Amino acid sequence: MSLERSAEKQYLTAEYERYRGQAERARANEDRQTAARLYRHCVALLEDVAELEPSDRLTAERRELAANLDTVAERLEGGEPPTAPTDDGGSSTGHSGGSPSESDAETEADPERFLADAPERDFGDVGGMSALKETLKDQVIDPLERSALYEQYDLGVVNGVLLYGPPGTGKTYIAGALAGELGYQYVQARAADISSSLVGEAAGNMQALFEVARANQPALVFLDELDALAAQRSGGSQKTMSESQMITQFLTEMSAIDGEDVVVVAATNLPEEIDGAAWRRFDERVEVPPPDAIARAAILRVHCRDRPVVTEDIEWDTLSEQTAGYAASDLELIAATAARRALKEARDADSLVPIAQQHLEAAIKDTDSSLEAWDR
């Protein structure tokens, strides 16, 4: 395989891995429309990878995986229960098929699984969200950096920040950027990583999560899907008992980090579902709305800046108007789709083709707003 084809395959595979991860998270959160849309993007990427494989066997494996993901997308769009795709595509996709091994089970039981790589981004990588970034700087970053000054005014640091709003508006992205801005260790968990129907197990997972954070402080804990972890409590079943224990443990842990160099950032699409006591544990509760016109242009610029594009030739205001009603994640997808269009032209021309206005506008036409499905 030539160097150019190898580099192209590496790029496409990295894009596939990124969007596959986003699709899996959306599926786990039962956000069917977003998951289906992201799986469709994975299918297109796999089809491009298949064309670059050096053997018929690998090409067939990529296409088989693409067909599998296409079927999953159809099921999700049809309202059928979201099921995990079966991977048969081999190692180049980064996912392996088959049953989990004993080592996989051991990894799942290891509290260190909550430790994540430090996010390679800070607020400079976040397009728009000016008001939110200023709030986080004033209420979280400044008190941590000048704690002695705040103590003189009997004001402590903010240990808990709750971000709420529709899916895809950038809550997860801004949490990672905050960790990068602070230079903190990143500890993260989704509802599926913590919850369990077995009495005591979910509470134990919650305790382990915070133990890892305290052992690696200064640390930022990111809890995604807080509504599933700390839903309003009611009595009755064994499962409800497990949920109640988990919430109680969460409240205990939030109290225990007072005075520790640990910040908890949680995200939810359904703030009205959160238990009242859990809601009150967050010193700052900030709505993350869909990006406005200025933010949409900024987000597109951010996702295009590391790609070949002649910035001054792009009509950013026009693109901003065309993406009214789109979420931040939709804009990221648009930039990636435009990049793939330009890449295909570059492959045919055997020379670099910058991302142009027509690539971005075509990508917008191919990308539906995830917020439209959410509003329905």
N, C-alpha and C positions, 0 to 999 in steps of 0.2 A: 504494500500500500504506500502511495506517495506521501510525502510530508504534508502536502496540502490536504489530501483526503483524510490523513490521520488527525490533523488538527481540527478539521471540520467535524469528524466523528466525535472527537473529544468534546467539542463545544456542544453538539447536539445531545450527547449523552448527559452532560452536566445539566443542560436545560431540562431534559427528561427527568432526571433525579429530583430537581427542584420542584417541578410541577407535580410529579408523582407524590412527593411528600405533602404538598398542599392539598392534593386530592384526597389523600388518606386522612388528613386531619378534618377536612370538610365532611367526609363520609362518617368518621367517628362521631362527629357532632350532629349527624343526621341532617346536614345541610345538603339535601340531595341535588338541587339544581346546580349549586356551585361545584360540588364534587363531579357531577356529570360533565360540566363544562371543562373542568381541568383534566378529566380523563380523556376527553376528546382531543385536547391539546397534546396530551401524552401520546395518543394514537398517531397524530400527524408527525410528531418527532420520531417515533419508532419507525414509521414508514420511511422517513428520510435516512435513519440509521441503517435500515435494512438494505438500502441501495448502496451503502458504502462498505458492507461486510465483504470480507475476502473469500468467503466460501458459501456454497448453496445451503449448507446446514445452518450456519449462523443467520443467514438471510431468512430462512424458513422459521427459525426460532423467534426472530424479531417480529415477523409478520403474525405468527401464532399468538404472541403476547399482545400485539396490537389488536387482533381480533377479539381476544379475551377482554381487554379493557373496553373495547367498543361495545361488547355485550353488557358489561357492567354499567356503562353509561346509559344504555337503552333501558335497563332495568330501573335505574335511578330516575330517569326521566318519566318512566311509566308509573312511578309511585310504588314500585315493589320494594320490599325491605332491602336496605343497603347491605351487601355482603362483600367480604374482602375478596379481591381478585386473586386468582391463582397465577403465579408467575412461572413461566416455562422458558424465559428468555435467556438464561445463562448469566454469566458473571458480568458481562459488559454493561448490563442495566443496573447492577448494584443490588438486585433483589434475587433471592434464590427460592426455588420452590420446595415442596416437600414439607414434612412435619417438623416442628421445632425439635431441636436436639436437646440433650441434657444440659449442654453448656448454655444454650439459649435460656432454658428455665432458670439456671443459676444466675444468669445476668439479670433476668427479670426480678429475682429476689434480692439482688444486691442494691442497697440504698444508694451506692455511688452512681447508679443509672440516672439519678436525677441531675447529676452534674453535666453541664453542657459546655461546648466550646465557647470561649469568649466571643461575643458577636463582633464581627469586623465592620462595625458601623457606629456612628455617633449622630448627633443632631444635624450635622452637616449633610448627612445622607438622607435626611427626611425631607421630602418635598412638601411645602405648605405646612399646615398644622402650627402656624406661628403662635396662636393664643395658647395652645396646649403646651408647646415647648417652653413658652415663657412661664406658664404656671408651674411646670416641673422644675424649671431653673430656680424660681423664687421659693417654692414650697418644699422642694426635696434637695436639690443640689446645693444651694447656698447655705442652708442650715447645716448640712453635713460638712461643707468646706470651712465654715466659720462658726463652729459649734460654741466656742468660748464666748463670742459676741452674743449669740442667741441666749446663752445661759444667763447673761447679765440682765436680760429682759424676761427671764423666767419662761422662755420659749424653747421647747425641745425640737428634735428632728421629727420628720414625718416618717413613720414606719409602714404605713399602709396607703396605697393608692389604688382606687378602683376605676377602671376605664370601661365605659359602657357605650353601646351604640350598635348599629346594624353590622352584620358580618362583612368583612372585607374592607373596613374603613381604615385599617392600619393599626389596630390596638396591639397586636403581637409585634409588629415592626417597631413601634415607638418604645415598647418595653425593652426590646433588645438594644435599641439606640440609647436608652437611658443607662443601661448597664455599661455600654461602651463609653458613654460620656463620663460616667463615674469611674470607669476602670475597675468595676466590681466583677467578682466571680459570678457566673450566671447559673442559676439553679432553676429548673423548670419542670412542670408537670401538667398534664391534661387530666380531665376527669377520669378517663379510662385507666390512667396510671395509678390512681388513688382508690377509686371506688371498688366495692366488692359487696356481694350479697351475704358473705360470711361474717357473722357477728365478730367484731374485734379486728378483722383484717384491715378494713379501710382506715380505722383509727390508727392502727399500727403503721400503715403506709404514710399517713399524714405526719405522724411523729417522726418517722425516718426522714421524710423530706426536710423538716425543719432542723433535725439533728445534722444533716449534711450541710445545710446553710450555715449553722452556727460554727461547725467545724472548719468551714472554708471562708469565714468572713474576713474582709468585708464582702458581702454577697447580696445579690438581688434575686429574690425568689419570684418567678413568674408563674402564676396559677391561671391557666386558661379554662374557660367554661365554668366559672365559679357558680353559676346557677345550678349546674349538675352536682357540684360538690357541697354546696351549702344551700340547698333548697329549703323552703319553709317546712318546719317540722310538724308531723302529726303522728298519732300512735296507731298501733294495730298489728303490723306484721313483723316477721323477722328482718326483712329487708329494711323496713322503716327503723327498726332498732339499730341496724348497722349504720344507716344514714345519720341517725341521731347521735350515735357515738362519734362518728366522723366529724360532725359539726362541733360537738363539744370539744373534741381534741383540737380542732382548728382554732376555736376561741381560746383555749388554753395556750396554744402555741403563739398566737398573736399577742397575748398578754406577756408571755415569757420573753419575747424579743425586745421588750422595752429596755433600753439601755445597751442593747447589742448593736453591732454595726451590720444590721440586716434590714433591708427594705423589701416589703412585699408589694408586688404589683399584680393585680388580678384583672381579668377581662371577662366580660359577659355581654351576650346579645340580648339577655332577658333580665334586666335589673329587677323587674317586679316579682321575679320568682325567688329572689334571694332572702334567706332568713333574716329577720330584723336585727337580731343580735350580731350576726356576721356583717351585715351592712354597716352597723355602727362602729365596727373595728377599723374602718378605713377613714383616716383623717382627711383625705382628699378624695372626692368622688367627681370624676370629670367625664362629661359626655364627649364622645368622639364622633362627630357627625360626618356624613359624606363630604368629600372635598368640594369647596366652592370653586369658582372659575379660576381664580389666581392659583389656588392650590393644585388644581388639575394640571395646569400648564407646568407648574413647578415639579410635580410628581413625574410627568412625562419627561421633563428635562433630566431629572435624576436618573431615570432608568435608561436614558439614551446616552448619557455622558461618557460611559466606558465602552461605547460601541461606535463604529465609524459613522459619523453623521456630520454634515456641514450645518452647524447650529444656526448660522445667520440666514440660511436658505429655508428654514422651517417657519411656517406661519403658526406660531404657538397659540395665538389668540383664536384662530380658526379651529384648531384642534380642540381647544378648551370648550368652544361653543358646541362642537360636534359630540363631545363626551359629557354633556350635561346629564346628571343622574347616574353617573358611573361611580363605582367605589374605587378606592385606591388599588385594590388587588386587580380590578378590571384594567386599570391603566398600566399596571406592570405587565399584564398579559398582552395588552395591545403593543407595548414596546417590544416584547419578545416576538410576537407574531410578525411585526414589521421587520425586525432583524432577520427572521427566517426568510421572508420574502426577498430581502436584499441579498442574503446569502445565496439563495438559489440562482439569482441573476448573476452573481459573482462567479458561481461555479460554471455557469454556461459561458460567461465571457472570459473566464480564466484570468480575471483581474478584479481588484477590489471595487465594489459598488457601494457607495455610501447610502445609508438609510435616507430616503427622501420623503417629501410631503406625500407623494402618491402611495408609498408603502404604508405610512401611518394611517392615511385615510382609508385605505383598503382594509387594514387591520381593524379599524373601528367598525366598519361595516360587517366584518366577520365575527365581532365580539358583542354579545348581548350583555346588557347591564345585569349584574347579579342582584342589584337592589330592586329591580322590577319584580323578580320572583319572590324576594323577601317581602315586598309590600303586599303581594297577593296573599 
